[in-house]
Amino acid sequence: MIVSASRRTDIPAYYAQWFINRIRSGFCTVPNPFNRKQCSRVSLRPEDVTIIVFWTRNPQPLIRYLEELNQLGYRYYFQYTVMNNPRLIDTTTPSLSSSLKVFKKLSGLIGSEKVIWRYDPVIISNSTDIDFHIETYKRIAETLRNYTKRSVISLLDFYPKLTKRLKLLKDNGVKIVDCNKTSDKRFDKFMYTLAGIAEQNKMEVVSCAEDPDLKRYNIQPGKCIDNNYIEKVFGINVTHKKDPSQRKSCGCVVSRDIGVYNTCLSGCQYCYATSSFEKAKALHKSHTPDSASMVDYGD
């Protein structure tokens, strides 16, 4: 079984103690996202977990437990988002300098092939225009050269649940452009430039769930939970079956997510996994690290 930790929330940043407690207990319980009264038990015993995939913007709280994971025989890799958006867009994420420092630290501990740099989603706005992203991507890529082997990029998806937030951003002077509806030649040059920067810094660059895809820019479709990458890096075979619960354009293979929606405190305005920042704060406040489930809904 592949464990996803997690598309739904940032476990390393906000639930590291809970996670290691569940590892020590050998299981966790996960509420059904569509019916929270239904909970399923997920084994976290080493013999039942093939690999763990972490998503995070700040793995620092989890780093102290990595040696314990190693001693117990767990295999894992990180999808680590590093960007430099204004605070109006990324409300509480770590500063760029802090993120780069922690990224290097993590890479030094577990190896550059096990820390994947995510620069996503790319948000084009009057505050973060194409020149901003080229300069930022170049700066980060040059700093992370030799600290990662892969860079993931994607464009902002305009989910209906984001409408209110994006309107608030607009009211505050941040006007976002829908890149998926753009055929501008400058955008084409932008994508080619990002691909070139990655190549110059010895990184494979792939996209995440893009439809239409970005292959015409030399950016191949990627998978966050990637059976080919897992085989290459860890030498183990895992399922090749596409995860049917993900979007059509997502290539990820089947995994078991142990996170809970509406529990992340990062406050990213474009986040699809958090419909209410106030609800996320309340659920995090009710969180008990010793509980089998990440949160207690208090029903």
Backbone as CSV, one residue per row, in Angstrom:
resi,resn,N_x,N_y,N_z,CA_x,CA_y,CA_z,C_x,C_y,C_z
1,MET,0.836,-1.197,0.000,0.000,0.000,0.000,0.876,1.254,0.000
2,ILE,0.525,2.215,-0.860,1.178,3.517,-0.859,0.358,4.451,0.024
3,VAL,1.009,5.112,0.960,0.333,6.054,1.854,0.576,7.472,1.377
4,SER,-0.496,8.200,1.181,-0.437,9.616,0.801,-0.607,10.458,2.048
5,ALA,0.398,11.329,2.316,0.377,12.110,3.552,0.779,13.573,3.312
6,SER,-0.032,14.384,2.738,-1.364,14.088,2.256,-1.744,15.162,1.251
7,ARG,-2.591,14.824,0.290,-3.130,15.835,-0.619,-4.091,16.773,0.106
8,ARG,-4.637,16.322,1.216,-5.725,17.041,1.889,-5.254,18.065,2.908
9,THR,-4.036,17.906,3.379,-3.522,18.807,4.402,-2.011,18.658,4.491
10,ASP,-1.353,19.572,5.193,0.102,19.514,5.339,0.444,18.802,6.639
11,ILE,0.566,17.480,6.560,0.859,16.679,7.748,2.236,16.999,8.337
12,PRO,3.315,17.063,7.525,4.621,17.371,8.117,4.652,18.696,8.875
13,ALA,3.946,19.704,8.371,3.994,21.031,8.993,3.148,21.127,10.256
14,TYR,1.949,20.522,10.252,0.986,20.762,11.321,0.582,19.530,12.129
15,TYR,0.940,18.339,11.648,0.493,17.122,12.322,1.616,16.093,12.428
16,ALA,2.828,16.560,12.564,3.982,15.650,12.624,3.935,14.752,13.859
17,GLN,3.579,15.328,15.006,3.515,14.525,16.238,2.430,13.469,16.131
18,TRP,1.276,13.857,15.598,0.197,12.887,15.399,0.659,11.771,14.470
19,PHE,1.334,12.138,13.391,1.767,11.136,12.416,2.716,10.117,13.047
20,ILE,3.721,10.585,13.771,4.678,9.633,14.339,4.013,8.798,15.447
21,ASN,3.050,9.382,16.145,2.297,8.598,17.137,1.522,7.468,16.469
22,ARG,0.962,7.747,15.296,0.217,6.713,14.570,1.164,5.664,13.993
23,ILE,2.332,6.091,13.573,3.347,5.127,13.119,3.700,4.182,14.259
24,ARG,3.883,4.719,15.441,4.236,3.906,16.601,3.092,2.972,17.003
25,SER,1.873,3.425,16.773,0.707,2.596,17.103,0.393,1.581,16.015
26,GLY,0.877,1.840,14.797,0.685,0.887,13.706,-0.578,1.072,12.893
27,PHE,-1.332,2.132,13.179,-2.557,2.365,12.402,-3.059,3.783,12.648
28,CYS,-3.978,4.218,11.794,-4.722,5.445,12.037,-6.140,5.229,11.529
29,THR,-7.047,6.121,11.880,-8.393,6.082,11.325,-8.616,7.342,10.509
30,VAL,-9.344,7.192,9.405,-9.548,8.300,8.474,-11.035,8.463,8.195
31,PRO,-11.607,9.641,8.486,-13.026,9.872,8.194,-13.273,9.895,6.686
32,ASN,-14.411,9.392,6.277,-14.825,9.489,4.883,-15.076,10.964,4.562
33,PRO,-14.428,11.515,3.524,-14.605,12.938,3.205,-16.048,13.323,2.909
34,PHE,-16.866,12.343,2.509,-18.253,12.625,2.134,-19.262,12.231,3.214
35,ASN,-18.765,11.539,4.240,-19.614,11.151,5.366,-18.707,10.949,6.576
36,ARG,-18.520,12.004,7.336,-17.510,11.969,8.404,-17.848,11.003,9.532
37,LYS,-19.090,10.514,9.572,-19.454,9.525,10.589,-18.883,8.151,10.267
38,GLN,-18.459,7.989,9.005,-17.827,6.737,8.596,-16.311,6.892,8.671
39,CYS,-15.674,6.004,9.400,-14.219,6.032,9.520,-13.647,4.686,9.084
40,SER,-12.523,4.732,8.412,-11.852,3.489,8.037,-10.520,3.401,8.760
41,ARG,-10.131,2.199,9.068,-8.856,1.949,9.748,-7.800,1.655,8.684
42,VAL,-6.670,2.335,8.795,-5.577,2.172,7.837,-4.345,1.665,8.581
43,SER,-3.849,0.526,8.182,-2.640,-0.009,8.805,-1.429,0.829,8.402
44,LEU,-0.613,1.158,9.376,0.636,1.873,9.109,1.848,1.040,9.529
45,ARG,1.653,-0.251,9.665,2.765,-1.124,10.022,3.754,-1.194,8.864
46,PRO,5.031,-1.274,9.150,6.050,-1.276,8.089,5.802,-2.332,7.019
47,GLU,5.319,-3.503,7.424,5.100,-4.573,6.453,3.903,-4.311,5.541
48,ASP,3.041,-3.362,5.927,1.861,-3.039,5.116,2.033,-1.783,4.262
49,VAL,3.060,-1.019,4.549,3.286,0.250,3.840,4.449,0.098,2.876
50,THR,4.154,0.206,1.601,5.217,0.105,0.592,6.066,1.353,0.579
51,ILE,5.399,2.500,0.587,6.105,3.779,0.551,5.152,4.869,1.025
52,ILE,5.711,5.941,1.583,4.925,7.098,2.022,5.299,8.292,1.152
53,VAL,4.295,9.002,0.669,4.536,10.226,-0.094,4.036,11.399,0.740
54,PHE,4.945,12.309,1.076,4.595,13.494,1.859,4.428,14.698,0.937
55,TRP,3.379,15.476,1.191,3.226,16.793,0.563,3.411,17.837,1.644
56,THR,4.198,18.887,1.370,4.405,19.868,2.430,4.955,21.186,1.892
57,ARG,4.778,22.215,2.701,5.444,23.501,2.501,6.452,23.750,3.619
58,ASN,6.418,22.872,4.623,7.361,23.012,5.729,7.562,21.672,6.434
59,PRO,8.567,20.904,6.023,8.802,19.591,6.635,9.577,19.653,7.947
60,GLN,9.980,20.845,8.381,10.847,20.969,9.550,10.332,20.205,10.768
61,PRO,9.040,20.302,11.134,8.580,19.569,12.327,8.700,18.052,12.213
62,LEU,8.732,17.537,10.998,8.810,16.079,10.808,10.247,15.585,10.740
63,ILE,11.174,16.459,10.440,12.560,16.037,10.228,13.123,15.289,11.441
64,ARG,12.747,15.708,12.624,13.274,15.073,13.846,12.893,13.599,13.945
65,TYR,11.836,13.188,13.197,11.359,11.811,13.279,11.827,10.942,12.112
66,LEU,12.557,11.500,11.183,12.930,10.740,9.991,13.858,9.569,10.318
67,GLU,14.752,9.753,11.250,15.652,8.657,11.605,14.868,7.496,12.204
68,GLU,13.829,7.807,12.953,12.979,6.751,13.502,12.271,6.002,12.377
69,LEU,11.777,6.748,11.394,11.158,6.096,10.232,12.166,5.197,9.527
70,ASN,13.395,5.687,9.400,14.444,4.896,8.750,14.715,3.612,9.517
71,GLN,14.836,3.722,10.828,15.142,2.562,11.663,14.030,1.514,11.587
72,LEU,12.802,1.980,11.393,11.663,1.059,11.306,11.486,0.470,9.909
73,GLY,12.258,0.987,8.961,12.245,0.411,7.629,11.290,1.050,6.634
74,TYR,10.761,2.238,6.955,9.856,2.908,6.032,10.626,3.583,4.900
75,ARG,10.022,3.575,3.724,10.555,4.304,2.575,9.618,5.467,2.284
76,TYR,10.168,6.573,1.857,9.348,7.768,1.670,10.067,8.775,0.768
77,TYR,9.268,9.671,0.213,9.838,10.843,-0.463,8.901,12.024,-0.284
78,PHE,9.413,13.213,-0.568,8.678,14.448,-0.306,8.342,15.202,-1.590
79,GLN,7.130,15.706,-1.644,6.714,16.710,-2.621,6.725,18.037,-1.853
80,TYR,7.762,18.839,-2.093,8.032,20.021,-1.274,7.793,21.287,-2.108
81,THR,6.766,22.047,-1.747,6.441,23.281,-2.472,7.288,24.436,-1.975
82,VAL,8.004,25.058,-2.906,8.793,26.261,-2.604,8.460,27.311,-3.654
83,MET,7.861,28.414,-3.198,7.529,29.532,-4.078,7.876,30.823,-3.344
84,ASN,7.452,31.952,-3.886,7.718,33.225,-3.222,6.586,34.204,-3.503
85,ASN,5.348,33.696,-3.386,4.191,34.543,-3.659,3.987,35.590,-2.571
86,PRO,3.334,36.695,-2.902,3.009,37.702,-1.883,2.107,37.124,-0.802
87,ARG,2.114,37.741,0.376,1.334,37.252,1.506,-0.170,37.268,1.243
88,LEU,-0.635,38.133,0.373,-2.054,38.130,0.049,-2.466,36.807,-0.591
89,ILE,-1.516,36.148,-1.275,-1.796,34.881,-1.960,-1.431,33.690,-1.091
90,ASP,-0.220,33.679,-0.559,0.230,32.614,0.358,0.358,33.228,1.745
91,THR,-0.654,33.041,2.571,-0.808,33.836,3.782,0.227,33.544,4.869
92,THR,0.446,32.270,5.183,1.294,31.955,6.340,2.435,30.993,6.026
93,THR,2.732,30.787,4.758,3.815,29.856,4.424,5.162,30.440,4.816
94,PRO,6.167,29.593,5.038,7.486,30.094,5.421,8.087,31.006,4.353
95,SER,9.007,31.839,4.771,9.687,32.725,3.831,10.515,31.905,2.852
96,LEU,10.849,32.514,1.727,11.643,31.800,0.726,12.994,31.390,1.293
97,SER,13.645,32.275,2.007,14.969,31.953,2.553,14.894,30.777,3.519
98,SER,13.833,30.743,4.332,13.659,29.634,5.274,13.376,28.330,4.526
99,SER,12.512,28.397,3.515,12.177,27.200,2.747,13.402,26.612,2.060
100,LEU,14.214,27.460,1.484,15.421,26.991,0.792,16.400,26.350,1.773
101,LYS,16.518,26.927,2.943,17.412,26.379,3.964,16.956,24.991,4.409
102,VAL,15.647,24.859,4.663,15.112,23.571,5.111,15.173,22.544,3.984
103,PHE,14.917,22.972,2.755,14.996,22.070,1.608,16.398,21.466,1.514
104,LYS,17.398,22.296,1.612,18.783,21.810,1.537,19.086,20.847,2.684
105,LYS,18.578,21.184,3.861,18.794,20.319,5.030,18.165,18.950,4.808
106,LEU,16.921,18.949,4.339,16.213,17.697,4.098,16.896,16.880,3.014
107,SER,17.270,17.534,1.935,17.963,16.855,0.845,19.271,16.230,1.315
108,GLY,19.994,16.958,2.169,21.249,16.425,2.693,21.046,15.202,3.555
109,LEU,19.896,15.126,4.219,19.608,14.000,5.106,19.154,12.758,4.361
110,ILE,18.309,12.934,3.325,17.688,11.758,2.699,18.063,11.572,1.236
111,GLY,18.717,12.564,0.625,19.138,12.427,-0.769,18.304,13.283,-1.710
112,SER,18.952,13.844,-2.708,18.298,14.787,-3.614,17.185,14.166,-4.444
113,GLU,17.254,12.868,-4.688,16.224,12.220,-5.498,14.930,11.974,-4.703
114,LYS,14.987,12.162,-3.379,13.809,11.913,-2.549,13.117,13.195,-2.094
115,VAL,13.563,14.328,-2.626,12.913,15.612,-2.346,12.606,16.278,-3.683
116,ILE,11.346,16.309,-4.042,10.905,16.864,-5.324,10.419,18.289,-5.097
117,TRP,10.938,19.209,-5.898,10.574,20.615,-5.766,9.316,20.915,-6.577
118,ARG,8.287,21.381,-5.876,7.058,21.806,-6.534,7.027,23.331,-6.643
119,TYR,6.831,23.814,-7.857,6.577,25.243,-8.074,5.179,25.312,-8.665
120,ASP,4.196,25.227,-7.779,2.827,25.169,-8.257,1.857,25.510,-7.134
121,PRO,0.681,26.061,-7.528,0.353,26.401,-8.911,0.952,27.741,-9.319
122,VAL,1.240,27.868,-10.599,1.721,29.133,-11.142,0.517,30.060,-11.288
123,ILE,0.554,31.169,-10.594,-0.543,32.138,-10.621,-0.058,33.397,-11.334
124,ILE,-0.664,33.685,-12.471,-0.319,34.891,-13.214,-1.287,35.994,-12.799
125,SER,-0.744,37.071,-12.274,-1.566,38.198,-11.845,-0.769,39.488,-12.026
126,ASN,-1.403,40.592,-11.719,-0.683,41.861,-11.794,0.396,41.952,-10.718
127,SER,0.292,41.119,-9.665,1.320,41.086,-8.610,2.372,40.017,-8.861
128,THR,2.008,39.010,-9.655,2.917,37.897,-9.952,2.860,37.635,-11.455
129,ASP,3.455,38.531,-12.208,3.386,38.401,-13.658,4.436,37.421,-14.167
130,ILE,4.520,37.274,-15.461,5.445,36.308,-16.054,6.885,36.601,-15.674
131,ASP,7.277,37.859,-15.711,8.654,38.223,-15.337,8.951,37.851,-13.892
132,PHE,7.972,38.058,-13.019,8.129,37.680,-11.611,8.423,36.194,-11.484
133,HIS,7.645,35.370,-12.192,7.817,33.920,-12.083,9.138,33.452,-12.699
134,ILE,9.531,34.041,-13.791,10.806,33.653,-14.401,11.952,33.963,-13.447
135,GLU,11.932,35.150,-12.874,12.992,35.547,-11.938,12.989,34.653,-10.698
136,THR,11.788,34.394,-10.157,11.675,33.581,-8.944,12.078,32.130,-9.203
137,TYR,11.559,31.565,-10.290,11.873,30.172,-10.622,13.375,30.003,-10.838
138,LYS,13.983,30.955,-11.516,15.424,30.902,-11.783,16.225,30.959,-10.475
139,ARG,15.827,31.857,-9.605,16.512,32.005,-8.321,16.446,30.729,-7.508
140,ILE,15.246,30.145,-7.428,15.071,28.914,-6.639,15.814,27.753,-7.295
141,ALA,15.681,27.621,-8.615,16.330,26.507,-9.326,17.839,26.552,-9.153
142,GLU,18.412,27.732,-9.251,19.866,27.849,-9.092,20.293,27.513,-7.669
143,THR,19.472,27.884,-6.694,19.788,27.588,-5.290,19.655,26.094,-4.999
144,LEU,18.683,25.457,-5.632,18.433,24.035,-5.362,19.161,23.099,-6.326
145,ARG,19.968,23.649,-7.185,20.771,22.818,-8.081,21.578,21.816,-7.254
146,ASN,21.497,20.565,-7.613,22.155,19.444,-6.914,21.454,19.028,-5.620
147,TYR,20.359,19.729,-5.262,19.602,19.337,-4.074,18.290,18.641,-4.437
148,THR,17.956,18.619,-5.718,16.777,17.900,-6.185,16.994,17.483,-7.628
149,LYS,16.279,16.461,-8.048,16.404,15.959,-9.419,15.183,16.288,-10.263
150,ARG,14.099,16.723,-9.620,12.847,16.924,-10.356,12.133,18.186,-9.880
151,SER,11.587,18.918,-10.845,10.749,20.084,-10.554,9.367,19.843,-11.147
152,VAL,8.329,20.149,-10.368,6.945,19.990,-10.807,6.303,21.361,-10.929
153,ILE,5.658,21.620,-12.068,4.921,22.869,-12.214,3.491,22.575,-12.655
154,SER,2.597,23.475,-12.317,1.219,23.389,-12.789,0.638,24.788,-12.813
155,LEU,-0.477,24.930,-13.505,-1.175,26.197,-13.588,-2.361,26.183,-12.639
156,LEU,-2.774,27.369,-12.198,-3.896,27.470,-11.277,-5.172,26.918,-11.908
157,ASP,-5.859,26.052,-11.162,-7.169,25.560,-11.573,-8.248,26.381,-10.876
158,PHE,-9.201,26.860,-11.648,-10.241,27.730,-11.107,-11.437,26.902,-10.616
159,TYR,-11.258,26.267,-9.453,-12.342,25.502,-8.857,-13.472,26.445,-8.427
160,PRO,-14.721,26.012,-8.554,-15.852,26.863,-8.140,-15.734,27.363,-6.705
161,LYS,-15.192,26.510,-5.813,-15.081,26.899,-4.409,-14.107,28.059,-4.187
162,LEU,-13.303,28.384,-5.196,-12.338,29.476,-5.070,-12.903,30.821,-5.482
163,THR,-14.098,30.839,-6.042,-14.660,32.068,-6.604,-14.666,33.217,-5.612
164,LYS,-15.135,32.954,-4.407,-15.223,34.012,-3.406,-13.842,34.530,-3.015
165,ARG,-12.892,33.610,-2.839,-11.546,34.025,-2.454,-10.869,34.856,-3.543
166,LEU,-11.025,34.396,-4.793,-10.405,35.127,-5.898,-11.030,36.503,-6.060
167,LYS,-12.312,36.612,-5.760,-12.967,37.922,-5.806,-12.398,38.836,-4.725
168,LEU,-12.153,38.269,-3.540,-11.556,39.063,-2.459,-10.150,39.535,-2.833
169,LEU,-9.405,38.644,-3.496,-8.081,39.040,-3.962,-8.191,40.203,-4.944
170,LYS,-9.146,40.096,-5.853,-9.355,41.166,-6.833,-9.727,42.471,-6.141
171,ASP,-10.573,42.373,-5.129,-10.974,43.559,-4.363,-9.782,44.189,-3.649
172,ASN,-8.771,43.353,-3.365,-7.550,43.844,-2.708,-6.443,44.174,-3.707
173,GLY,-6.797,44.203,-4.984,-5.858,44.658,-6.000,-5.089,43.582,-6.719
174,VAL,-5.380,42.293,-6.428,-4.680,41.188,-7.087,-5.593,40.601,-8.160
175,LYS,-5.308,40.900,-9.408,-6.145,40.438,-10.523,-5.469,39.250,-11.204
176,ILE,-6.121,38.086,-11.129,-5.538,36.834,-11.616,-6.026,36.514,-13.020
177,VAL,-5.094,36.035,-13.850,-5.378,35.671,-15.233,-5.520,34.161,-15.337
178,ASP,-6.510,33.686,-16.078,-6.703,32.254,-16.303,-5.786,31.806,-17.437
179,CYS,-4.650,31.195,-17.077,-3.656,30.769,-18.077,-4.199,29.690,-18.998
180,ASN,-5.153,28.901,-18.515,-5.692,27.817,-19.325,-6.481,28.325,-20.525
181,LYS,-6.844,29.602,-20.479,-7.580,30.186,-21.586,-6.700,31.127,-22.407
182,THR,-5.403,31.037,-22.191,-4.467,31.934,-22.854,-3.703,31.208,-23.951
183,SER,-3.607,31.836,-25.100,-2.793,31.289,-26.189,-1.737,32.303,-26.608
184,ASP,-1.446,33.198,-25.692,-0.511,34.275,-25.951,0.894,33.733,-26.215
185,LYS,1.575,34.314,-27.201,2.929,33.862,-27.531,3.890,34.113,-26.376
186,ARG,3.601,35.126,-25.580,4.459,35.401,-24.432,4.346,34.285,-23.399
187,PHE,3.151,33.716,-23.271,2.975,32.579,-22.368,3.766,31.378,-22.882
188,ASP,3.751,31.156,-24.183,4.532,30.067,-24.769,5.999,30.226,-24.420
189,LYS,6.510,31.437,-24.588,7.920,31.710,-24.273,8.186,31.488,-22.785
190,PHE,7.229,31.849,-21.961,7.325,31.666,-20.514,7.534,30.201,-20.160
191,MET,6.702,29.319,-20.719,6.814,27.902,-20.437,8.134,27.321,-20.942
192,TYR,8.536,27.726,-22.137,9.822,27.279,-22.677,10.976,27.741,-21.781
193,THR,10.838,28.938,-21.238,11.896,29.491,-20.385,12.019,28.701,-19.091
194,LEU,10.884,28.372,-18.460,10.929,27.565,-17.237,11.566,26.206,-17.496
195,ALA,11.186,25.597,-18.608,11.762,24.293,-18.958,13.268,24.412,-19.163
196,GLY,13.696,25.491,-19.787,15.122,25.702,-20.023,15.892,25.927,-18.737
197,ILE,15.300,26.677,-17.816,15.956,26.933,-16.524,16.141,25.621,-15.760
198,ALA,15.111,24.788,-15.761,15.216,23.498,-15.073,16.335,22.657,-15.680
199,GLU,16.372,22.607,-16.996,17.405,21.815,-17.671,18.798,22.339,-17.342
200,GLN,18.958,23.654,-17.328,20.255,24.259,-17.015,20.724,23.905,-15.611
201,ASN,19.761,23.649,-14.734,20.106,23.334,-13.349,19.961,21.843,-13.024
202,LYS,20.039,21.021,-14.091,20.087,19.566,-13.972,18.850,18.976,-13.299
203,MET,17.701,19.547,-13.654,16.436,19.054,-13.104,15.526,18.578,-14.226
204,GLU,14.881,17.451,-14.019,13.800,17.032,-14.885,12.581,17.881,-14.518
205,VAL,11.881,18.431,-15.499,10.703,19.235,-15.205,9.471,18.529,-15.748
206,VAL,8.456,18.386,-14.898,7.215,17.712,-15.284,6.036,18.564,-14.836
207,SER,4.876,18.293,-15.438,3.663,19.016,-15.063,2.823,18.163,-14.125
208,CYS,1.866,18.804,-13.472,0.964,18.111,-12.553,-0.472,18.322,-13.010
209,ALA,-1.097,17.258,-13.506,-2.528,17.259,-13.848,-2.918,18.411,-14.747
210,GLU,-2.177,18.604,-15.831,-2.497,19.676,-16.762,-3.285,19.165,-17.958
211,ASP,-4.364,19.835,-18.266,-5.194,19.496,-19.410,-5.681,20.792,-20.052
212,PRO,-5.120,21.207,-21.215,-4.197,20.413,-22.032,-2.812,20.342,-21.400
213,ASP,-2.054,19.336,-21.773,-0.742,19.153,-21.153,0.262,20.150,-21.720
214,LEU,1.451,20.136,-21.151,2.488,21.104,-21.508,3.624,20.471,-22.296
215,LYS,3.370,19.343,-22.948,4.428,18.629,-23.670,5.045,19.475,-24.769
216,ARG,4.245,20.356,-25.357,4.781,21.176,-26.452,5.875,22.134,-25.976
217,TYR,5.978,22.308,-24.653,7.023,23.169,-24.090,8.190,22.348,-23.526
218,ASN,8.239,21.068,-23.859,9.259,20.157,-23.322,9.067,19.901,-21.829
219,ILE,7.799,19.999,-21.398,7.441,19.695,-20.020,6.531,18.469,-20.056
220,GLN,7.056,17.342,-19.647,6.325,16.085,-19.753,5.284,15.951,-18.637
221,PRO,4.190,15.219,-18.892,3.204,14.974,-17.831,3.847,14.193,-16.681
222,GLY,3.587,14.617,-15.477,4.180,13.952,-14.313,3.130,13.298,-13.438
223,LYS,3.599,12.600,-12.430,2.736,11.978,-11.430,3.329,12.291,-10.061
224,CYS,2.493,12.760,-9.152,2.990,12.983,-7.795,3.278,11.649,-7.114
225,ILE,2.342,10.711,-7.280,2.576,9.338,-6.821,2.893,8.537,-8.070
226,ASP,4.165,8.382,-8.319,4.682,7.945,-9.620,5.324,6.567,-9.505
227,ASN,4.665,5.559,-10.085,5.191,4.198,-10.013,6.562,4.074,-10.677
228,ASN,6.778,4.801,-11.773,8.071,4.741,-12.467,9.177,5.379,-11.636
229,TYR,8.861,6.500,-11.016,9.846,7.192,-10.185,10.194,6.348,-8.957
230,ILE,9.180,5.739,-8.369,9.399,4.888,-7.197,10.305,3.712,-7.546
231,GLU,10.056,3.120,-8.707,10.895,1.993,-9.134,12.330,2.449,-9.380
232,LYS,12.472,3.620,-9.993,13.804,4.138,-10.313,14.597,4.485,-9.055
233,VAL,13.956,5.157,-8.115,14.653,5.657,-6.922,14.811,4.586,-5.849
234,PHE,13.756,3.773,-5.644,13.760,2.824,-4.541,13.950,1.374,-4.981
235,GLY,13.849,1.133,-6.294,14.041,-0.228,-6.795,12.932,-1.177,-6.438
236,ILE,11.719,-0.654,-6.272,10.584,-1.521,-5.927,9.452,-1.302,-6.935
237,ASN,8.724,-2.362,-7.182,7.579,-2.295,-8.076,6.313,-2.044,-7.272
238,VAL,5.511,-1.074,-7.733,4.226,-0.792,-7.101,3.148,-0.829,-8.183
239,THR,1.914,-0.675,-7.770,0.812,-0.714,-8.721,0.991,0.294,-9.852
240,HIS,0.552,-0.079,-11.040,0.544,0.831,-12.189,-0.859,1.386,-12.425
241,LYS,-1.801,1.002,-11.578,-3.191,1.390,-11.771,-3.417,2.851,-11.425
242,LYS,-4.006,3.590,-12.352,-4.328,4.995,-12.114,-5.358,5.107,-10.994
243,ASP,-5.194,6.096,-10.144,-6.120,6.321,-9.046,-7.440,6.868,-9.599
244,PRO,-8.524,6.099,-9.518,-9.794,6.545,-10.098,-10.447,7.689,-9.341
245,SER,-9.985,7.954,-8.127,-10.578,9.032,-7.337,-10.005,10.398,-7.689
246,GLN,-8.956,10.416,-8.519,-8.329,11.681,-8.912,-8.868,12.156,-10.260
247,ARG,-8.558,13.396,-10.594,-9.013,13.975,-11.859,-8.515,13.170,-13.053
248,LYS,-9.237,13.292,-14.156,-8.893,12.562,-15.375,-7.472,12.857,-15.816
249,SER,-7.051,14.114,-15.675,-5.718,14.510,-16.133,-4.612,14.139,-15.155
250,CYS,-4.983,13.627,-13.966,-3.993,13.218,-12.964,-3.508,11.808,-13.276
251,GLY,-2.192,11.625,-13.298,-1.617,10.320,-13.620,-1.227,9.494,-12.419
252,CYS,-1.493,9.982,-11.213,-1.066,9.289,-10.000,-1.658,7.885,-9.905
253,VAL,-0.849,6.970,-9.370,-1.341,5.616,-9.145,-2.066,5.547,-7.809
254,VAL,-2.738,4.427,-7.575,-3.596,4.257,-6.399,-2.795,4.380,-5.104
255,SER,-3.363,5.109,-4.145,-2.749,5.261,-2.828,-3.860,5.402,-1.791
256,ARG,-3.453,5.444,-0.527,-4.422,5.645,0.569,-4.067,6.928,1.291
257,ASP,-4.943,7.928,1.182,-4.683,9.219,1.818,-5.147,9.189,3.266
258,ILE,-4.287,9.635,4.182,-4.614,9.596,5.606,-4.906,10.986,6.166
259,GLY,-4.990,11.990,5.285,-5.274,13.344,5.726,-6.764,13.635,5.793
260,VAL,-7.081,14.840,6.252,-8.464,15.293,6.382,-8.572,16.687,5.778
261,TYR,-9.591,16.903,4.979,-9.832,18.223,4.399,-10.127,19.251,5.490
262,ASN,-9.878,20.514,5.145,-10.161,21.636,6.058,-9.400,21.536,7.378
263,THR,-8.124,21.150,7.301,-7.295,21.088,8.506,-5.949,21.793,8.337
264,CYS,-5.676,22.331,7.159,-4.383,22.975,6.907,-4.438,24.447,7.302
265,LEU,-3.374,24.929,7.929,-3.327,26.311,8.413,-2.522,27.248,7.515
266,SER,-2.081,26.768,6.361,-1.214,27.589,5.519,-1.940,28.787,4.902
267,GLY,-3.237,28.669,4.707,-4.008,29.811,4.226,-3.757,30.194,2.783
268,CYS,-3.373,29.241,1.940,-3.146,29.531,0.522,-4.494,29.826,-0.137
269,GLN,-4.598,30.960,-0.785,-5.894,31.422,-1.283,-6.455,30.537,-2.395
270,TYR,-5.615,29.753,-3.043,-6.022,28.928,-4.174,-6.226,27.467,-3.781
271,CYS,-6.182,27.158,-2.486,-6.203,25.766,-2.019,-7.567,25.119,-2.248
272,TYR,-7.561,23.973,-2.919,-8.804,23.237,-3.173,-9.197,22.373,-1.977
273,ALA,-8.240,22.098,-1.079,-8.493,21.179,0.033,-9.035,21.882,1.273
274,THR,-9.038,23.207,1.266,-9.542,23.973,2.399,-10.634,24.912,1.913
275,SER,-11.863,24.588,2.250,-12.974,25.437,1.826,-13.199,26.595,2.781
276,SER,-12.749,26.434,4.043,-12.923,27.471,5.051,-11.691,27.533,5.944
277,PHE,-11.015,28.670,5.952,-9.836,28.830,6.804,-10.234,28.844,8.279
278,GLU,-11.407,29.387,8.588,-11.870,29.398,9.972,-12.155,27.978,10.458
279,LYS,-12.745,27.171,9.597,-13.008,25.777,9.954,-11.703,25.029,10.175
280,ALA,-10.709,25.314,9.337,-9.403,24.664,9.479,-8.775,25.006,10.827
281,LYS,-8.892,26.255,11.239,-8.343,26.663,12.535,-9.070,25.952,13.673
282,ALA,-10.389,25.847,13.542,-11.172,25.203,14.596,-10.855,23.717,14.700
283,LEU,-10.750,23.043,13.555,-10.443,21.616,13.575,-9.031,21.364,14.099
284,HIS,-8.105,22.238,13.725,-6.731,22.079,14.231,-6.699,22.280,15.741
285,LYS,-7.484,23.222,16.227,-7.534,23.482,17.671,-8.079,22.276,18.420
286,SER,-9.018,21.553,17.805,-9.610,20.379,18.455,-8.734,19.136,18.311
287,HIS,-7.695,19.266,17.507,-6.809,18.133,17.214,-6.079,17.649,18.458
288,THR,-6.018,16.316,18.613,-5.294,15.688,19.720,-4.238,14.750,19.144
289,PRO,-2.949,14.994,19.392,-1.890,14.171,18.792,-1.984,12.688,19.121
290,ASP,-2.635,12.347,20.239,-2.728,10.940,20.641,-3.955,10.232,20.070
291,SER,-4.797,10.966,19.345,-6.013,10.382,18.804,-5.719,9.511,17.590
292,ALA,-6.545,8.503,17.376,-6.359,7.641,16.199,-6.652,8.398,14.919
293,SER,-7.593,9.339,14.983,-7.950,10.157,13.824,-7.308,11.533,13.962
294,MET,-7.023,12.160,12.844,-6.343,13.456,12.876,-7.167,14.523,13.597
295,VAL,-8.486,14.486,13.427,-9.326,15.494,14.055,-10.534,14.863,14.721
296,ASP,-11.089,15.597,15.658,-12.325,15.201,16.327,-13.399,16.193,15.921
297,TYR,-14.393,15.738,15.166,-15.440,16.633,14.705,-16.395,17.046,15.826
298,GLY,-16.337,16.343,16.943,-17.177,16.724,18.082,-18.636,16.406,17.916
299,ASP,-18.947,15.426,17.071,-20.353,15.039,16.871,-20.908,14.317,18.102
